[in-house]
Amino acid sequence: MARPIWTGTLSFGLLNIPVSLMSGERRTDLQFRMLDARSKTPIRYERVNAETGEEVPWKDIVKAFEYDKGSYVVIEKEDIASAAPDSHETVEVEAFVDAGDIPLQYFEKPYVLVPAKKAEKGYVLLRETLKETGQVGVARVVIRTRGYLCAVVPQGDALLLLLLRYPQELVDPADYRLPAGKTGEYRISDKEFDMARQLIKSMSGKWAPDDYHDEFREQLQDVIRRKMKSKGAKAKIEESEHELDEDATTNVVDFMALLKKSIDSQKRTPAKKAAAKKAASRKSEPAPKKSAAKKKPAAKKSRSKSTRKKAGKASASSAKDTRKAG
C-alpha cells in the first residue's frame, strides 16, 4: 500500500482537517541502464574532483551556490531548512478563487488529500462547498524542504492538491511572435469559420481518458520483449513512412478544401474501437517487404519481354512457311 508523503492538517479559517498527503501520479517510464558497448557491462558514475581526478565520497560532498565564475558560497542543510516555512505539515488555504481563473499553465503536479479517521465531516463539508460554489482553495504547502503554491480542488469524492507554478517560472506567450490583431487581417471568410465550427462539432465528444494510451511506451515494450526472446539477437524495427499531404508542403493552404475534407472524413469510430481496429489490422496484415514490391514489376516486365520474343519468332516462322508454300 502507498505510504503518505506526510500526515498533517488541511486548514482554512478556523477549521482544521487532519489529512494525509498522497501521491497522485504513477511513473510508467521505462528505465534504461548505460552499458559499455564493447563488453555490455554496466557503467558506473563516479564523483570525481575536477582538479585532482580523485573520487570524492558522499560524506565529503557539500552543496554550493556559484555567485561568480569559480567563486562559491557553501549552503548547509541548516541554511536550506531555515529558508523553508515552519508549517511543514499544513496545507494553509489563503484564499478561494473561481476555478476558471487559474490559467492551465500554472498547474504542475497532482496529489491526493486523504482524510484521517473521524475527520470525514470537515473533509466532505469543504469538498461539497467547493463544488457548489465552483471555487478552489489557493494554499501553501511544504513538501520535504521546499515550499510550494498549490490549489485544493474537488474531484468526485476526493480533494486534490495540485502544485502550482509561480509566475516567475512561466514564459509570457507575448514574448513570442504570435498572430495578433483582428481576424479580418488574415482574410478568414465567414464560410471558413462556419466550416471550422462544423468540423469541431463533428469531432466533439466527452472526455474519456481510458481511450488514450502511451503508444510509444507500449511499442517500445514490444520491442524489448522481442529482443529478450531472441536472446540478444538484433531485432529489426520497421518504421512506417508517413506521406505528407500535398497541401502540407506549402504555406498557401486551401482552408475550405481542408475543412470540407475533414468534415467528410468524420464518420469515425470512437477512439477505443479505432485503436482496437488499428491494432487488429496491424497483427493480421504483416508489413509488405520492399524487396518483394520491387521484384513484382520486374517479373512482369520479363514475362512481357519473353512473350514478345515468342510472338516475334512465331510470326517469323509463319511468314517463312508462307513463302515456302508460295
Secondary structure, 3 states (H helix, E strand, C coil): CCCCCEEEEEEECCEEEEEEEEECCCCCCCCCCCECCCCCCECCCCCECCCCCCECCHHHCCEEEEEECCEEEEECHHHHHHHCCCCCCEEEEEEEEEHHHCCHHHEEEEEEEEECCCCHHHHHHHHHHHHHHCEEEEEEEEECCEEEEEEEEEECCEEEEEEECCHHHCCCHHHCCCCCCCHHHHCCCHHHHHHHHHHHHHCCCCCCHHHCCCHHHHHHHHHHHHHHHCCCCCCCCCCCCCCCCHHHHCCCCCHHHHHHHHHHCCCCCCHHHHHHHHHHHHHHCCCCCHHHHHHHHHHHHHHHHHHHHHHHHHHHHHHHHHHHHC
